[in-house]
Amino acid sequence: MQKKLLIFGGVIVLLFVALFFVTNYQKDKALEDNENPYGTKDLDQATIDQLDDPNYGNQILPDELEESLDDNGDVTVYFYSPLCVHCQNTTPYLVPLAEGNDIDLKKYNLLEFGEEARPYMIESTPTVIRFEDGEEVGRIVGDQGEESFQAFFDQYVLN
């Protein structure tokens, strides 16, 4: 009886080990098959799932944003999290709206770079911030609807 229990336990351990390797293989394969703008392979699965979604292209990394602001640059940044339901609702209309207005909307993934975003005081997602001459001039927070984002773009970006 004890021998059967040991065999059964060994089989379960082997299954878990196999599952671990299969999961890691799938993650690595997804990273190889898609363009990875993050500069690391240590990504959350929710981020990996968005790598091939064109709405989440045009990523800006923390160092790039900081450098742009230090150089007194103008930039419009969409701070989001792949896990945020409101972001998942907002992105499908926000990104095409920005493209239709010829706005270079940078995306900043807070799931991957939340700690680095502390200076921007992001309290909830989604958040879009317009920076001019390296300083914040406007901010819109939450899923405000297409009309509100258009009004934000009209006031702060297209003026």
KOLLUMTOR-531036 format. One line per 5 residues: their letters; for each residue z, x, y of N, C-alpha, C. Coordinates in nm, 3 decimals, padded with zeros to 5 digits, m for minus. Each point is the difference from the previous one (the first is absolute). Layout:
BEGIN
a) Z/X/Y/Z/X/Y/Z/X/Y | ...
//
This chain:
BEGIN
mqkkl) 00.000/00.081/m00.119/00.000/m00.081/00.119/00.000/00.087/00.127 | 00.082/00.104/m00.001/00.009/00.087/00.117/m00.130/00.078/00.018 | m00.066/00.033/m00.109/m00.127/00.072/00.007/m00.107/m00.088/00.066 | m00.002/m00.128/m00.033/m00.096/m00.093/00.060/00.027/m00.015/00.150 | 00.126/m00.003/00.037/00.038/m00.012/00.140/m00.046/00.124/00.079
lifgg) 00.015/00.119/m00.058/m00.046/00.122/00.065/m00.152/00.001/00.015 | m00.070/m00.043/m00.102/m00.147/m00.006/00.007/m00.042/m00.099/00.109 | 00.063/m00.116/00.001/m00.031/m00.102/00.100/00.027/00.053/00.142 | 00.112/00.065/00.020/00.034/00.059/00.129/m00.100/00.108/00.040 | m00.041/00.082/m00.095/m00.099/00.104/00.027/m00.133/m00.058/00.044
vivll) m00.041/m00.108/m00.066/m00.125/m00.066/00.036/00.007/m00.055/00.143 | 00.111/m00.059/00.034/00.017/m00.054/00.136/m00.006/00.112/00.104 | 00.066/00.112/m00.027/m00.003/00.113/00.091/m00.144/00.051/00.016 | m00.073/00.010/m00.110/m00.139/00.046/00.006/m00.086/m00.096/00.081 | 00.024/m00.129/m00.013/m00.076/m00.098/00.078/00.026/00.016/00.149
fvalf) 00.125/00.022/00.037/00.031/00.021/00.141/m00.063/00.128/00.054 | 00.002/00.105/m00.078/m00.063/00.125/00.041/m00.150/m00.020/00.017 | m00.062/m00.069/m00.095/m00.144/m00.027/00.009/m00.031/m00.086/00.122 | 00.082/m00.098/00.026/m00.020/m00.086/00.117/00.010/00.080/00.129 | 00.095/00.092/00.005/00.016/00.087/00.116/m00.127/00.082/00.025
fvtny) m00.054/00.061/m00.105/m00.119/00.082/00.015/m00.123/m00.083/00.036 | m00.013/m00.118/m00.056/m00.113/m00.087/00.032/00.007/m00.043/00.147 | 00.118/m00.036/00.046/00.018/m00.042/00.139/m00.033/00.115/00.095 | 00.047/00.119/m00.029/m00.031/00.116/00.084/m00.148/00.032/m00.001 | m00.063/m00.014/m00.117/m00.144/00.025/m00.009/m00.076/m00.100/00.087
qkdka) 00.038/m00.128/m00.004/m00.067/m00.102/00.080/00.017/00.028/00.149 | 00.119/00.043/00.039/00.027/00.031/00.141/m00.087/00.119/00.044 | m00.003/00.105/m00.081/m00.081/00.118/00.034/m00.148/m00.035/00.006 | m00.046/m00.084/m00.092/m00.140/m00.042/m00.004/m00.034/m00.079/00.126 | 00.087/m00.089/00.043/m00.023/m00.078/00.121/m00.008/00.091/00.122
ledne) 00.083/00.103/00.005/m00.003/00.094/00.112/m00.128/00.083/00.000 | m00.051/00.034/m00.118/m00.124/00.076/m00.009/m00.121/m00.084/00.036 | 00.000/m00.127/m00.039/m00.115/m00.087/00.019/m00.014/m00.050/00.143 | 00.104/00.007/00.079/m00.003/m00.053/00.136/00.026/00.111/00.100 | m00.049/m00.022/00.120/00.026/00.094/00.107/00.148/m00.009/00.039
npygt) 00.066/00.112/00.005/00.143/00.004/00.029/00.023/00.071/00.133 | 00.021/m00.077/00.107/00.018/00.062/00.131/00.141/00.050/00.027 | 00.091/m00.016/m00.096/00.141/00.028/00.025/00.041/00.146/m00.018 | m00.084/00.078/m00.065/00.032/00.140/m00.017/00.106/00.028/m00.104 | 00.033/m00.098/m00.084/00.097/00.017/m00.107/m00.036/m00.093/m00.114
kdldq) 00.041/00.037/m00.119/m00.021/m00.087/m00.116/00.126/m00.079/m00.034 | 00.106/00.028/00.072/00.128/m00.069/m00.023/00.005/m00.127/00.084 | m00.081/m00.098/m00.039/m00.011/m00.124/00.075/00.060/m00.116/m00.077 | 00.050/m00.097/00.073/00.048/m00.123/m00.060/m00.118/m00.076/m00.061 | 00.024/m00.072/m00.107/m00.108/m00.072/m00.068/m00.067/m00.102/00.093
atidq) 00.075/m00.062/00.089/m00.059/m00.097/00.093/m00.101/00.068/00.092 | 00.025/00.123/00.039/m00.095/00.076/00.082/m00.123/00.035/m00.083 | 00.021/00.044/m00.121/m00.112/00.033/m00.089/m00.090/m00.121/m00.019 | 00.059/m00.117/m00.014/m00.079/m00.122/m00.020/m00.089/m00.031/00.120 | 00.034/00.050/00.118/m00.079/m00.027/00.121/m00.101/00.109/00.034
lddpn) m00.003/00.107/m00.078/m00.087/00.112/00.035/m00.147/m00.038/00.008 | m00.045/m00.093/m00.082/m00.141/m00.036/00.002/m00.030/m00.123/00.087 | 00.100/m00.050/00.071/m00.017/m00.115/00.088/m00.044/00.050/00.138 | m00.119/m00.038/00.047/m00.048/00.049/00.129/00.088/m00.042/00.118 | 00.078/m00.105/m00.015/00.090/m00.041/00.108/00.110/00.102/00.025
ygnqi) 00.024/00.088/m00.096/00.107/00.098/00.014/m00.054/00.142/00.017 | m00.125/00.011/00.040/m00.056/00.130/00.034/00.048/00.038/00.140 | m00.049/00.110/00.049/00.033/00.045/00.136/00.150/00.022/00.018 | 00.062/00.061/m00.100/00.143/00.030/00.005/00.027/00.112/00.099 | 00.116/m00.007/00.062/00.047/00.109/00.085/00.131/00.050/m00.060
lpdel) 00.010/00.129/m00.016/00.122/00.061/m00.055/00.097/00.029/00.114 | 00.128/00.013/m00.032/00.100/00.024/00.106/m00.032/00.117/00.091 | m00.044/00.112/m00.057/m00.031/00.118/00.082/m00.118/m00.026/00.093 | m00.099/m00.075/m00.049/m00.117/m00.031/00.082/00.038/m00.090/00.118 | 00.083/m00.099/m00.026/00.044/m00.089/00.107/00.082/00.077/00.102
eesld) 00.093/00.079/m00.047/00.084/00.079/00.091/m00.085/00.094/00.086 | m00.098/00.064/m00.063/m00.087/00.092/00.074/m00.081/m00.076/00.105 | m00.053/m00.115/m00.037/m00.077/m00.080/00.095/00.085/m00.041/00.120 | 00.123/m00.041/m00.026/00.088/m00.041/00.109/00.044/00.119/00.085 | 00.025/00.113/m00.065/00.037/00.121/00.074/m00.114/00.047/00.091
dngdv) m00.125/m00.029/m00.042/m00.117/00.036/00.080/m00.036/m00.108/00.101 | 00.095/m00.095/00.020/m00.021/m00.111/00.094/m00.121/m00.085/m00.037 | m00.017/m00.020/m00.129/m00.113/m00.077/m00.049/00.021/m00.151/00.009 | m00.112/m00.072/m00.012/00.000/m00.145/m00.007/m00.026/m00.037/m00.146 | 00.085/m00.084/m00.057/m00.016/m00.040/m00.139/00.065/m00.136/m00.023
tvyfy) m00.063/m00.079/m00.086/00.055/m00.129/m00.040/00.036/00.012/m00.147 | 00.127/m00.028/m00.033/00.050/00.023/m00.135/00.056/m00.129/m00.059 | m00.042/m00.026/m00.123/00.049/m00.114/m00.078/00.102/00.054/m00.100 | 00.127/m00.027/00.023/00.108/00.041/m00.089/00.020/m00.112/m00.102 | m00.011/00.034/m00.127/00.007/m00.100/m00.106/00.066/00.060/m00.124
splcv) 00.034/m00.089/m00.092/00.048/00.042/m00.132/m00.083/m00.073/m00.105 | m00.046/00.070/m00.103/m00.073/m00.066/m00.107/00.083/m00.108/m00.071 | 00.131/00.005/00.011/00.086/m00.098/m00.065/00.030/m00.121/00.088 | m00.036/00.005/00.125/00.031/m00.105/00.097/m00.097/m00.118/m00.015 | 00.054/m00.117/m00.030/m00.081/m00.120/m00.017/m00.071/m00.036/00.130
hcqnt) 00.069/00.016/00.112/m00.060/m00.032/00.130/m00.116/00.095/00.031 | 00.014/00.126/m00.038/m00.109/00.096/00.017/m00.119/m00.038/m00.089 | 00.030/m00.041/m00.122/m00.107/m00.041/m00.092/m00.076/m00.120/00.054 | 00.067/m00.086/00.077/m00.067/m00.116/00.062/m00.075/00.041/00.127 | 00.054/00.095/00.074/m00.056/00.039/00.129/m00.121/00.092/m00.013
tpylv) 00.007/00.097/m00.087/m00.104/00.102/m00.010/m00.140/m00.058/m00.018 | m00.021/m00.101/m00.086/m00.137/m00.050/m00.021/m00.068/m00.058/00.125 | 00.077/m00.044/00.099/m00.066/m00.045/00.123/00.015/00.101/00.114 | 00.106/00.078/m00.001/00.023/00.096/00.108/m00.103/00.112/m00.001 | m00.024/00.057/m00.115/m00.092/00.114/m00.008/m00.143/m00.040/00.041
plaeg) m00.056/m00.109/m00.054/m00.132/m00.040/00.048/m00.003/m00.037/00.149 | 00.110/m00.056/00.050/00.008/m00.032/00.143/m00.008/00.128/00.083 | 00.073/00.102/m00.040/m00.005/00.129/00.071/m00.141/00.059/m00.008 | m00.059/m00.004/m00.119/m00.135/00.055/m00.016/m00.100/m00.077/00.086 | 00.015/m00.133/00.006/m00.090/m00.083/00.080/00.012/00.029/00.149
ndidl) 00.115/00.050/00.042/00.023/00.038/00.140/m00.026/00.149/00.024 | m00.050/00.068/m00.103/m00.028/00.143/00.006/00.125/00.081/00.035 | 00.112/m00.040/m00.064/00.128/00.069/00.021/00.027/00.089/m00.120 | 00.033/00.124/00.026/00.034/00.096/m00.105/00.147/m00.020/m00.037 | 00.026/m00.099/m00.086/00.136/m00.035/m00.040/00.046/00.093/m00.111
kkynl) 00.096/00.085/00.031/00.056/00.092/m00.098/00.106/m00.075/m00.081 | 00.008/00.029/m00.130/00.101/m00.064/m00.086/00.106/00.104/m00.036 | 00.125/m00.041/00.011/00.115/00.087/m00.028/00.083/m00.067/m00.109 | 00.003/00.060/m00.117/00.067/m00.056/m00.117/00.149/00.034/00.004 | 00.081/m00.100/00.030/00.145/00.021/00.009/00.067/00.016/m00.135
lefge) m00.063/m00.047/m00.107/00.057/00.020/m00.133/00.001/00.149/m00.034 | m00.102/00.069/00.041/m00.010/00.144/m00.028/00.066/00.086/00.108 | m00.004/m00.047/00.125/00.046/00.084/00.112/00.097/m00.073/00.092 | 00.088/m00.079/m00.057/00.095/m00.077/00.080/00.096/00.085/00.080 | 00.050/00.105/m00.060/00.096/00.087/00.069/m00.064/00.068/00.121
earpy) m00.125/00.040/m00.015/m00.068/00.068/00.109/m00.033/m00.095/00.116 | 00.008/m00.130/m00.025/m00.033/m00.099/00.104/00.120/m00.040/00.085 | 00.115/00.058/m00.024/00.120/m00.036/00.076/m00.018/00.007/00.151 | m00.070/00.100/00.053/m00.014/00.006/00.146/m00.072/m00.121/00.060 | m00.074/m00.074/m00.082/m00.077/m00.114/00.052/00.078/m00.131/m00.009
miest) 00.122/00.008/m00.051/00.093/m00.114/m00.006/m00.065/m00.127/m00.058 | m00.057/00.015/m00.116/m00.061/m00.114/m00.069/00.113/m00.078/m00.067 | 00.018/m00.123/00.042/00.108/m00.082/m00.055/m00.049/m00.094/m00.109 | m00.127/m00.037/00.004/m00.056/m00.085/m00.105/m00.151/00.022/m00.006 | m00.058/m00.048/m00.105/m00.144/00.014/m00.019/m00.062/m00.138/m00.016
ptvir) m00.124/m00.011/00.039/m00.088/00.100/00.061/00.032/00.020/00.148 | m00.031/00.119/00.049/00.015/00.033/00.141/m00.123/00.078/00.045 | m00.057/m00.040/00.111/m00.111/00.074/00.061/00.050/00.052/00.134 | m00.020/00.130/00.022/00.041/00.062/00.126/m00.120/00.068/00.063 | m00.014/m00.019/00.129/m00.103/00.069/00.078/00.068/00.111/00.080
fedge) m00.052/00.121/m00.017/00.048/00.116/00.074/m00.111/00.043/00.095 | 00.035/00.028/00.125/m00.093/00.057/00.096/00.067/00.119/00.067 | m00.074/00.105/00.013/00.053/00.125/00.056/00.127/00.042/m00.073 | 00.004/m00.027/m00.130/00.113/00.041/m00.083/00.122/m00.089/00.007 | m00.007/m00.109/00.077/00.115/m00.089/00.018/m00.034/m00.141/m00.046
evgri) 00.099/m00.069/m00.054/m00.019/m00.138/m00.041/m00.020/m00.089/00.122 | m00.107/m00.082/m00.005/m00.025/m00.094/00.109/00.004/m00.145/m00.047 | m00.009/m00.022/m00.131/00.004/m00.136/m00.051/00.033/m00.003/m00.147 | 00.060/m00.111/m00.042/00.042/m00.016/m00.140/m00.007/m00.148/m00.035 | m00.046/m00.027/m00.121/00.003/m00.136/m00.055/00.058/00.009/m00.140
vgdqg) 00.096/m00.087/m00.029/00.075/00.007/m00.125/m00.015/m00.131/m00.076 | m00.022/00.012/m00.130/m00.006/m00.117/m00.087/m00.140/m00.052/m00.018 | m00.013/m00.096/m00.090/m00.127/m00.065/m00.028/m00.019/m00.108/00.106 | m00.058/00.039/00.112/m00.012/m00.087/00.117/m00.126/m00.085/00.001 | m00.090/00.025/m00.092/m00.125/m00.074/m00.003/m00.109/00.074/00.075
eesfq) m00.123/m00.033/m00.035/m00.116/00.071/00.054/m00.010/m00.011/00.152 | 00.030/m00.116/00.055/m00.010/m00.018/00.144/00.097/00.090/00.076 | 00.120/00.014/m00.051/00.100/00.085/00.066/m00.041/00.147/m00.005 | m00.056/00.043/m00.113/m00.045/00.139/m00.009/m00.119/00.023/00.092 | m00.088/m00.098/00.011/m00.114/00.014/00.093/00.051/00.011/00.143
affdq) 00.098/m00.082/00.036/00.058/00.007/00.134/00.065/00.137/00.024 | 00.068/00.052/m00.102/00.061/00.134/00.010/m00.109/00.105/00.024 | m00.106/m00.006/m00.079/m00.110/00.097/00.017/m00.062/m00.014/00.138 | m00.021/m00.124/00.045/m00.059/m00.023/00.132/00.087/00.061/00.110 | 00.131/m00.017/m00.012/00.091/00.046/00.104/00.022/00.151/m00.003
yvln) 00.016/00.057/m00.119/00.043/00.141/m00.007/m00.106/00.099/m00.044 | m00.103/m00.046/m00.069/m00.095/00.096/m00.055/m00.136/m00.010/00.070 | m00.045/m00.122/00.026/m00.133/m00.020/00.054/m00.003/m00.013/00.151 | 00.111/00.023/00.066/00.008/m00.018/00.145/m00.080/00.102/00.078
//
